[in-house]
Amino acid sequence: MKLRSITLNNVRRFTEPAKVDGLGDGLNVLCEPNEHGKSTLFDAIQALFFKPHGSRDKEVSSLRPHAGGAPEVTVELETADGRFTLSKRWFQKPAATVHQGSRLIAQADAAEAWIADLLGGDAGGPSGLIWVRQGVTDLTAGTTKERQAALEARRDLMTSVGDEVEAMTGGRRMDRALARCRDELSALATGTGKPKTGGAWKAAIDTVEALTEQEAALSATARDLHDALAERKRARRDLAEWDAPDAVAERIEKLETARAAHAAAMRHAEELDAAARRVDMARLTAEATRGKLASLRAAQTERAEAARQVEATGTEKLAAAAARDKAQAKRDAAQKTFDAAEAALSKAEATRNAAQRAEAARDGAERRNELENRIAQAEEMRRRMETAAGAARNGPDATALRRIETLANAHAAAIAARDATATQIIAHYAAGSEGAIRFGDAALPGGQAVPLARTARLDIAGVGHLEIRPGDTGHDVGTVDTAAKALRTALAAAGAETLEDARDAAAARDEAERQHAEAKAVLQSLAPEGIEQLRPALSRIPIPVEGEDLPDLAQAEADLAASREARDIARSALDTATERLADARAEVLRADTALTSLQDRLTRAEDAVARTGGATEDELASELAVLEAALAQEQAAHAAKAKDAPDPANARAALTRAESVETRARDETARLKLLLARLEERIGRSSGDAVEERLAETTEKLTSAREALARIEHEVAVLRRLEQALETARNEARDRYFAPIARELKPLLHLLWPDAELTWGEESLLPDALLRDGQSEPVDVLSGGTQEQVALLVRLAFARMLSHAGRTAPVILDDALVFTDDDRIERMFDALHRQAGDLQIIVLTCRQRAFRDLGGHALSFAAVAPEDA
C-alpha cells in the first residue's frame, strides 16, 4: 500500500481539520519546527492502523485535545486493488469505515478486519518492522508486547521469503526430536540447568545433602566436647582479667576526666555560635537595605522607558488598522470577480463533457458489450471463490493439526515410559487351565508380559484372588492421564474424535483453499483491479442521447480553455489580495499585542516604585552606611571569641573512646559469664552421648545415595549433550534463513563502511554485531549515531523484503537520525534515495537545516475548509 493523504481532526493540537496531501511514490519529506504536529501525525497513523475504534486505552486517550472531543483520523491510500479511504473516530460515536470512491466497502468490525488483512494479519504489521517513532530508533525498543509483535513479524517475513521452509527450520522431525529431548530434560532440570523441584534429580540431591549434613553433625559431636572444655578454660582466664580491681578503677578515672573536658568545650562552642548569629543578623539587615536601594533605582528607570514605548506603539497600531481596512475592500472585490469566473468555467466544462459523451457514445457499443460479458464471468468466479472460502474455514489449520500430532506423540511416549518402568507379570498356564486367571473383565494371556503401573487384582478360578502392589518406579503414572486429557481437549477443539478424523478435516480444508486460490486467479485475470473497477468503466461509456444541440468537441475545448484561463487570472488576483489582507491583519494583531504588553510593563514598573515604601534614594543610602558599620563591629567581636577556642570534636572523641572502653568491659564480662554457663550445659549434655554407631550407619546410607545421584547426573548430561547436538544441526540449516536479508542489506552498509557486514542473532532475528576493519563490535556498545544508522538501514532492507513478499508498506521515519554527524547523514540520504526507487518513504523531521539536502517531495500541513472536512 502507499499513502496519498492524511487528515486529522480533534487530534491533540489539531482541533480544526488539518491535512497532509499529495504524498507520492518514492521519498516524501515533512520538515517542520518542533511542536508543529509531526509526532502527532505519526501517532495518528499508528492509531488508525493498530487501535480498534472502540479502544479507550492510554495511547488513544493521548490523542484527545486538552478541551476533549472525539479524535478522527482519515487516510487515503492506494493498493493493487485501487484507491481507498480509511477513517476512524474514537470515544463519542466511535466508528471505522473503508470507502472506495463514494462506495462503502466495510464498517465497524468488518473495517477493522479489512485493515488487519491489509497489514498482513496478526504478525505485527509494518509497524513491527519499518515504522520508527521519535526517540525509539533502537531495533529492540518498545514494550514487551511491541517487541514480541516485532519478532513475530520478522519470523513471518523470513518464512515468506525462504525457498524451503523445512530446510530453514531444520525439519519438523528434528523439531519433534528436540522437543521430546527437552521434555525429558525438563522433568529433571529447570530451564537454567538447575535440578527441578519435585523431580528425581532434586530428590536425589536433597537426600545426599541431608545425609551429608547428618554425617557432618555426628562427626562434629565428638570434636565438640573437646573444644568446649578448651574454650571453658580460656573464658575463665579472660573473665579474671576484666574483673581485676586495678583495671576497673583506671577505667572509671579516665571516663570522669573526659566528661569534664567535653562539658567545658561545649559551653565555649555555644557562646561562639551566639556571636556568629549576631554577625549573620547584621549582615542580613545591611543586605536588605542595599537590595531595597537597588530596586528603587531600577524601578524608576523602567517606568520612564515603558511610558515612552507605550506612546510610540499606540501610533503604530492606528496606522496598521487603516491599512487593514483598505486590504479588506480589495479582497472583497477580487472574490466577486473570482466567483463569476468560476461559474463561467463550470458552464464551459459541462458543455465540453456533453460534447465528449456524444462523440464517445458513437464508438462505444462494442466496448460496452465486451465489458458486460467480463463482469458476468467475474461475478461467477467471485461466487465460487466465496463458497470455497467458507469451506476453508472449517477443519483445523496446519498449526492446530501439528499440535494434535504433537500431543498424540506425547501420549504414546508417556504410555511407553510408564510401561517401561512398570512391574510386569507373566502367566504360564498348565495344560487345560488356560484363562483361569482373569485381569479385570478379560483373561490374563499366557506367556505375555503385562505391565502393572498401579495396584491390580488378579482373580484365580477356584483359588481366590491375588492383589499386586508395584513399588515406586520413579515414573509419574498421572503423566499418561494428563497427556490423554490434553489430546482429547485438542481433538474436541478441532471438532474431531480421533487423530485420523482431524487429518481428514485438515485435508478437506486444504482442498477448499486450493479451489479458492484457483477461483481467485481466474477472477484476477478477468478483473485485475477488481469487479468494481469494471462497472465505472462500463458506466463511463455513454449512451447516445437523441436531440442534443451541442457544439463540436474542438469548439467546446477552445471555450473551456478560455474560461479556465480567465478563472486562473481571477484566482491569482484573489490569492494576492488574500495574502495582503492576512499580512495587514497580522500587523494589527502584532501592534495590539505589543501595546498590551507595554502597558502591562508600565503598570509593573509603577507598582515596583510603590513597593519601595516611599523612602528617598538619599535616605536609603544613609541607612545603609549605619548598618555596614554595625556589621563590622559584630564581625570583630566574633573573631576575638573564636581565637584559641577548644575543639569540641576532639573533646567528644576522647569522651567517646573512654565510654566505649567502659561499655566493652561490661559487655565482655556479661558475655564471658553467659558463655561459661552455656559451655557447662553443653559439656554435660554431650559427654554421655555415644555417636559412633550412628555415624557408621549414616556413612553407609550416604554412599548408596551418592551412587543413585551419579546415575541421574549421567542421564542429565546425556540429555544436555543430545539437546546441544540437535540445536547445532538446526542452527546450521538455519544459516540460509538470514541470506536474503543480508543480501538486501549489504549495498546499504557499504554506503557507510566499505566491506562491513552484520552478524545476526538466531532467536531475535536482529543484528548482533558489526564487522568492520577486521573487528567485531556488538551492536549494543556502538555509539548512538552508529546504532541509529544500522537500525535505519536494517529497516530499509526489511521494507524491500516486505515488498518482495507482496506486502508493500510505506516506511515512516519520525526524526530517526538525531545522532548522525554531517558526513554520514549525506550517505544516509543516499541510502534513502536508493530504497525509494520502488518504495514509499515518509520522513518527518524538525531539523530543517540538516535535511535541506535530503531532497524528495516536500509535504506540509494545510487547513481543511469546512465544506471539505
SVG drawing of the C-alpha trace seen along z (x, -y; Angstrom):
<svg xmlns="http://www.w3.org/2000/svg" viewBox="-34 -62 79 142">
<polyline fill="none" stroke="black" stroke-width="0.4" points="0.0,0.0 1.0,-3.6 -0.4,-6.6 -1.8,-9.5 -3.2,-11.9 -3.7,-12.1 -6.4,-14.2 -6.6,-14.9 -9.5,-16.4 -9.7,-16.8 -6.2,-15.2 -4.2,-17.0 -3.3,-20.5 -5.4,-19.9 -8.7,-21.0 -9.7,-22.0 -9.3,-19.7 -5.8,-19.7 -4.5,-17.7 -1.2,-16.4 -1.9,-15.9 0.0,-14.9 2.1,-12.0 3.7,-10.5 5.8,-7.4 9.4,-7.4 10.7,-9.9 8.4,-12.3 9.7,-14.8 7.6,-16.8 10.1,-19.2 8.6,-21.5 9.8,-23.1 9.1,-21.5 5.5,-21.4 4.0,-21.6 2.5,-18.2 4.9,-15.7 4.9,-13.2 1.1,-13.7 0.8,-12.8 2.9,-9.6 0.8,-8.6 -2.4,-9.2 -1.4,-6.9 -0.3,-4.3 -3.7,-4.5 -5.6,-4.3 -3.9,-1.0 -3.4,0.6 -6.0,-0.7 -9.7,0.5 -12.2,-2.2 -13.7,-1.1 -10.4,-1.4 -10.1,-3.8 -6.5,-2.9 -3.9,-5.5 -2.4,-5.7 -5.8,-6.5 -6.6,-8.9 -3.4,-10.8 -4.7,-11.8 -7.6,-13.9 -7.1,-17.7 -7.0,-19.3 -10.5,-20.5 -11.7,-16.9 -13.6,-15.7 -13.6,-12.7 -10.3,-12.2 -10.8,-11.4 -8.1,-10.2 -8.7,-9.7 -6.1,-8.2 -6.4,-7.9 -4.2,-5.0 -3.6,-3.1 -3.1,0.6 -3.0,3.1 -6.9,3.2 -7.3,-0.5 -7.7,-3.7 -9.4,-3.5 -10.3,-5.9 -9.9,-4.6 -11.4,-6.6 -11.7,-6.1 -13.2,-8.0 -12.8,-7.2 -14.8,-7.9 -18.1,-9.8 -19.9,-7.8 -16.8,-5.6 -16.7,-4.4 -14.4,-2.7 -15.1,-2.8 -13.5,-1.8 -14.6,-3.5 -13.6,-3.1 -14.6,-6.3 -18.2,-7.0 -18.9,-3.3 -18.8,-2.0 -16.6,1.2 -16.7,2.1 -17.5,0.6 -17.2,1.2 -15.6,4.7 -15.6,5.6 -13.5,2.4 -11.1,3.5 -10.7,6.9 -10.2,5.3 -7.3,3.1 -5.8,6.1 -5.8,8.1 -4.2,5.1 -1.4,5.2 -0.8,8.9 -2.8,10.3 -1.6,10.6 2.1,10.8 2.9,7.3 2.3,5.4 4.8,2.9 5.0,1.0 6.8,4.0 9.5,3.8 9.8,0.4 8.0,-2.4 10.3,-4.5 8.7,-6.5 10.5,-9.7 13.1,-8.7 12.7,-4.9 15.3,-4.2 16.7,-1.1 15.5,2.1 14.8,3.7 13.0,0.8 9.3,0.6 7.1,2.5 7.4,6.3 4.2,6.7 5.6,4.5 8.9,6.4 7.1,9.7 4.9,8.5 8.0,7.3 9.7,10.7 6.7,12.5 6.6,10.1 10.2,10.8 9.7,14.6 6.7,14.3 8.7,12.3 11.6,14.6 9.3,17.6 7.6,15.9 10.9,15.2 12.5,18.6 12.6,21.2 12.4,24.3 10.8,23.7 11.7,27.3 15.4,26.7 15.4,23.3 13.9,24.6 15.8,27.9 12.8,30.0 9.7,30.8 11.1,34.2 14.2,32.6 11.9,30.1 9.9,33.0 13.1,34.9 14.4,31.7 11.0,31.1 11.0,34.7 14.6,34.3 13.7,31.1 10.6,32.6 12.6,35.4 15.3,33.0 12.6,30.6 11.3,33.5 14.7,33.5 16.1,29.9 14.9,26.3 15.5,24.1 18.6,22.6 20.1,26.1 19.3,26.5 17.5,29.5 13.8,29.3 11.7,29.1 9.8,32.4 11.9,34.2 14.1,37.3 17.3,35.3 16.3,32.8 15.1,35.6 18.5,37.4 20.4,34.2 18.3,33.5 18.9,37.0 22.6,36.7 22.7,33.2 20.6,34.4 22.8,37.4 25.9,35.3 24.7,32.8 23.8,35.6 27.2,37.3 29.0,33.9 26.8,33.2 27.7,36.6 31.4,36.2 31.4,32.8 29.7,34.0 32.8,36.0 35.0,33.0 32.6,30.6 33.2,31.9 36.9,31.5 36.6,28.0 34.1,27.0 36.5,28.0 39.3,25.9 37.0,22.9 35.8,23.0 39.4,22.8 40.1,19.7 36.8,18.0 37.7,18.4 41.1,16.8 39.7,13.8 36.9,13.1 39.5,12.9 41.5,10.2 38.4,8.0 37.2,8.1 40.6,7.2 40.1,4.2 43.0,2.1 41.7,2.3 38.2,1.3 39.5,-1.8 41.6,-3.0 38.7,-2.9 36.4,-4.9 39.1,-7.7 39.6,-8.2 35.9,-8.4 35.3,-11.2 38.2,-13.2 36.9,-13.0 33.4,-14.1 34.6,-17.3 36.7,-18.3 33.8,-17.7 31.4,-19.9 33.8,-22.9 34.3,-22.7 30.6,-22.6 29.9,-25.7 32.5,-27.7 31.1,-26.5 27.6,-27.7 29.0,-31.2 30.8,-31.3 27.5,-30.3 25.7,-33.2 28.3,-35.6 28.0,-34.1 24.2,-34.6 24.6,-38.3 27.0,-38.7 24.5,-37.0 21.7,-39.2 23.7,-42.4 24.7,-41.1 21.1,-40.3 19.8,-43.7 22.5,-45.5 21.9,-43.4 18.1,-44.0 18.6,-47.8 21.2,-47.5 18.7,-45.5 15.9,-48.0 18.1,-50.9 18.9,-49.0 15.3,-48.1 14.2,-51.7 16.8,-52.9 15.9,-50.1 12.1,-50.7 12.4,-54.5 14.5,-53.8 12.0,-51.1 8.9,-53.3 10.3,-56.1 11.3,-53.7 7.9,-51.9 5.9,-55.2 7.9,-56.2 7.3,-52.9 3.6,-52.9 3.1,-56.2 5.1,-55.1 3.3,-51.7 -0.2,-53.3 0.6,-55.4 1.8,-52.3 -1.5,-50.5 -3.7,-53.3 -1.7,-53.2 -1.9,-49.3 -5.7,-49.4 -6.2,-51.8 -4.0,-49.6 -6.1,-46.5 -9.4,-48.1 -8.1,-49.1 -6.8,-45.5 -10.2,-44.1 -12.0,-46.1 -9.6,-45.0 -10.0,-41.3 -13.8,-41.5 -13.7,-42.9 -11.3,-40.1 -13.6,-37.5 -16.6,-38.6 -14.5,-38.5 -13.3,-35.0 -16.8,-33.7 -18.0,-34.9 -15.1,-33.3 -15.7,-30.0 -19.4,-30.0 -18.3,-30.5 -15.8,-27.7 -18.3,-25.3 -20.7,-26.0 -17.9,-25.5 -16.8,-22.2 -20.4,-20.9 -20.7,-21.8 -17.3,-20.2 -18.2,-17.0 -21.5,-16.7 -19.7,-17.0 -17.2,-14.3 -20.0,-12.0 -21.8,-12.4 -18.6,-11.6 -17.7,-8.7 -21.2,-7.2 -20.9,-6.7 -17.8,-4.5 -18.6,-2.6 -21.2,0.0 -18.7,2.9 -16.6,2.0 -19.8,1.9 -20.8,5.5 -17.3,6.8 -17.3,5.2 -20.8,6.6 -19.6,10.2 -16.4,9.8 -18.4,8.6 -20.8,11.5 -17.9,14.0 -16.1,12.2 -19.3,12.3 -19.5,16.1 -15.8,16.6 -16.3,14.4 -19.3,16.5 -17.1,19.7 -14.3,18.1 -16.6,17.1 -18.1,20.6 -14.6,22.1 -13.5,19.5 -16.4,20.6 -15.4,24.2 -11.8,23.4 -12.8,22.0 -13.8,25.5 -11.4,28.1 -8.1,27.5 -5.4,25.5 -1.8,26.7 -0.8,25.3 -3.7,27.0 -3.0,30.3 0.7,30.1 -0.3,29.5 -2.7,32.5 0.0,34.7 2.5,33.5 0.0,34.3 -0.7,37.7 3.1,38.4 3.4,37.2 0.6,39.5 2.2,42.5 5.6,41.6 4.0,41.3 2.4,44.8 5.7,46.2 7.7,44.6 5.2,45.8 5.2,49.4 9.0,49.5 9.4,48.9 6.2,50.7 6.1,54.1 5.4,56.9 3.5,60.1 3.7,63.2 1.3,66.1 2.4,69.7 -0.7,72.0 -0.7,75.8 -2.4,77.8 -6.2,77.4 -6.1,74.4 -5.7,71.6 -7.6,68.4 -8.0,69.5 -6.5,66.1 -8.5,63.0 -7.3,59.4 -10.4,57.2 -13.0,58.3 -10.6,60.4 -8.5,63.5 -4.8,62.9 -2.9,64.0 -0.4,66.8 3.3,66.2 2.9,62.4 4.3,59.7 1.6,57.4 2.8,54.1 1.1,53.1 1.6,49.4 -0.9,49.3 -2.3,51.7 -4.0,54.6 -6.2,57.6 -6.0,61.0 -8.9,63.4 -7.8,67.1 -10.6,69.6 -11.2,72.0 -8.4,70.4 -9.3,66.7 -7.7,63.5 -4.2,62.1 -3.5,58.4 -0.3,56.9 1.1,53.6 4.0,52.4 6.8,50.4 7.8,46.8 9.3,47.0 10.2,43.2 7.7,42.6 4.6,40.4 1.6,42.6 -0.5,39.4 1.6,38.2 -0.3,40.7 -3.7,39.3 -2.5,35.7 -1.3,36.4 -4.6,38.2 -6.7,35.3 -4.6,32.7 -5.1,34.9 -8.9,35.2 -9.1,31.4 -7.2,30.6 -9.3,33.0 -12.5,31.6 -11.4,28.0 -10.8,29.2 -14.2,31.0 -12.7,34.4 -12.8,37.6 -9.6,39.2 -6.3,38.2 -7.3,39.6 -10.6,37.5 -8.5,34.4 -6.2,35.2 -9.2,35.8 -10.7,32.5 -7.4,30.7 -7.1,32.3 -10.6,31.1 -9.7,27.6 -6.5,27.7 -8.6,28.7 -11.1,25.8 -8.2,23.4 -6.8,24.8 -10.2,24.2 -10.4,20.7 -6.9,19.9 -7.9,21.2 -11.1,19.1 -9.2,16.1 -6.6,16.5 -9.4,16.6 -11.0,13.6 -7.7,11.8 -7.3,12.4 -10.9,11.2 -10.7,8.1 -7.1,7.4 -8.2,4.2 -11.5,5.7 -15.0,6.1 -16.0,2.7 -13.4,1.1 -15.1,2.6 -18.5,1.1 -17.3,-2.5 -15.6,-1.8 -18.9,-0.5 -20.8,-3.4 -18.3,-5.8 -19.2,-4.6 -22.1,-7.0 -25.3,-6.0 -26.2,-8.3 -28.8,-10.9 -31.1,-12.0 -32.0,-15.6 -29.0,-17.3 -27.9,-20.6 -24.2,-20.7 -21.1,-22.4 -18.4,-20.2 -15.8,-19.0 -13.0,-21.3 -15.1,-24.4 -16.1,-23.2 -12.4,-22.6 -11.4,-26.1 -14.3,-27.7 -13.2,-25.7 -9.5,-26.8 -10.6,-30.4 -12.8,-30.1 -10.1,-28.3 -7.5,-31.0 -9.9,-33.7 -10.6,-31.8 -6.8,-31.3 -6.2,-35.1 -9.1,-35.8 -7.7,-33.2 -4.2,-34.8 -5.7,-38.2 -7.8,-36.8 -4.7,-35.0 -2.7,-38.2 -5.4,-40.2 -5.9,-37.5 -2.2,-37.4 -2.1,-41.2 -5.2,-41.2 -3.6,-38.5 -0.4,-40.5 -2.4,-43.6 -4.4,-41.7 -1.2,-40.2 0.4,-43.7 -2.7,-45.0 -2.5,-42.0 1.2,-42.4 0.8,-46.1 -2.1,-45.4 -0.2,-42.6 2.9,-44.8 0.8,-47.7 -0.9,-45.4 2.5,-44.0 4.0,-47.5 1.0,-48.8 1.5,-45.8 5.2,-46.7 4.4,-50.3 1.9,-49.1 4.5,-46.7 7.2,-49.5 4.8,-51.8 3.9,-49.0 7.7,-48.4 8.3,-52.1 5.3,-52.0 6.6,-48.8 9.8,-50.6 7.8,-52.2 8.1,-55.9 11.7,-56.3 14.0,-58.5 17.3,-57.4 19.3,-59.6 17.5,-58.3 18.2,-54.6 21.9,-55.4 22.4,-56.9 20.6,-54.0 22.9,-51.5 26.1,-53.3 25.0,-53.0 24.1,-49.2 27.5,-48.4 29.4,-50.0 27.3,-47.8 28.2,-44.7 31.9,-45.4 31.7,-45.7 29.9,-42.4 32.5,-40.7 35.3,-41.9 33.6,-40.6 33.1,-37.1 36.8,-36.9 38.0,-37.6 35.8,-34.9 36.9,-32.3 40.6,-32.8 42.1,-29.9 38.7,-28.2 38.8,-24.5 37.8,-21.9 34.5,-20.2 35.2,-17.4 38.4,-16.4 36.8,-16.5 33.9,-14.4 36.3,-11.9 38.1,-11.5 34.8,-11.0 33.5,-8.5 36.7,-6.5 36.5,-6.4 32.8,-5.4 33.5,-2.7 36.2,-1.2 33.8,-1.0 31.0,0.4 33.2,3.1 34.3,4.1 30.7,4.5 29.8,6.4 32.8,8.7 32.1,9.6 28.5,10.4 29.4,12.3 32.0,14.4 29.6,15.3 26.9,16.3 29.5,18.3 30.6,20.2 27.0,21.1 26.4,22.4 29.7,24.4 28.9,26.1 25.4,27.1 26.9,28.3 29.7,30.3 27.1,32.0 24.8,32.9 27.4,34.2 29.7,36.2 27.2,39.1 26.2,39.4 27.6,42.4 27.7,41.3 30.0,43.8 27.3,46.4 25.0,43.7 27.9,42.2 28.7,45.6 25.1,46.2 24.8,42.7 28.0,43.1 26.7,46.3 23.4,44.7 25.3,41.7 27.4,44.0 24.2,45.5 22.6,42.1 25.7,40.7 25.7,43.7 22.0,43.1 22.7,39.3 25.6,40.1 23.3,42.3 20.8,39.4 23.5,36.8 24.9,39.0 21.4,39.1 21.1,35.3 24.5,34.9 23.5,37.3 20.2,35.3 22.1,32.0 24.6,33.3 21.8,34.5 20.0,31.2 23.2,29.3 23.8,31.6 20.2,31.2 20.4,27.4 23.7,27.2 22.3,29.2 19.2,27.0 21.3,23.7 23.5,24.9 20.4,25.4 19.0,22.0 22.0,20.1 20.1,19.9 17.4,18.1 19.4,14.9 20.8,15.0 18.0,12.9 18.1,10.0 21.9,10.0 22.0,9.8 19.5,6.9 21.4,5.0 24.9,5.4 24.9,2.5 23.3,0.2 26.0,0.9 28.8,0.3 27.5,-3.3 28.8,-3.9 31.5,-1.3 33.1,0.5 33.4,4.3 31.3,4.1 28.9,6.9 26.4,7.7 26.0,10.9 22.5,11.9 21.0,13.2 19.4,16.6 16.4,16.0 15.9,12.2 16.4,12.2 18.2,8.8 21.7,7.6 24.1,8.9 27.4,7.4 29.0,5.1 32.1,6.5 34.4,3.7 38.1,3.3 38.6,6.8 36.9,6.2 33.6,7.5 31.7,4.8 28.5,5.8 25.6,3.5 24.7,2.5 28.2,1.0 28.3,-1.1 27.8,-4.9 24.3,-6.3 24.8,-7.6 26.1,-4.3 23.3,-2.3 20.6,-4.5 22.3,-4.3 22.4,-0.5 18.8,-0.4 17.6,-2.6 19.4,-0.6 18.1,2.7 14.5,1.3 15.0,0.2 16.2,3.7 13.1,5.2 10.9,2.8 12.3,4.1 11.8,7.7 8.2,6.9 7.8,5.6 9.3,8.8 6.9,10.8 3.9,9.0 3.3,6.8 4.4,3.4 4.1,0.8 5.3,-2.8 8.4,-3.5 7.6,-6.2 10.6,-7.8 9.9,-10.3 13.3,-12.1 15.2,-8.9 18.7,-10.5 19.1,-12.7 22.7,-11.5 24.2,-11.2 27.0,-13.6 27.1,-15.8 29.3,-13.4 27.3,-10.2 23.9,-11.9 24.7,-12.7 25.4,-8.9 22.2,-8.0 20.3,-10.4 21.8,-8.4 20.5,-5.1 17.0,-6.6 17.0,-7.6 18.4,-4.1 15.5,-2.4 12.9,-4.9 13.1,-3.6 10.2,-1.2 9.1,-2.1 7.2,-5.0 9.3,-6.6 7.9,-9.4 10.4,-11.3 9.2,-13.5 11.8,-15.9 12.3,-19.2 16.0,-19.6 15.3,-22.0 18.9,-22.9 20.4,-19.3 17.6,-17.8 17.8,-20.6 20.0,-18.4 17.8,-15.3 15.6,-16.2 12.4,-14.3 8.8,-15.6 8.1,-18.3 5.0,-17.9 3.2,-20.4 0.1,-20.7 -2.8,-22.6 -6.1,-23.6 -9.2,-21.9 -12.1,-24.2 -15.4,-23.4 -17.1,-22.1 -14.2,-19.7 -13.8,-18.5"/>
</svg>
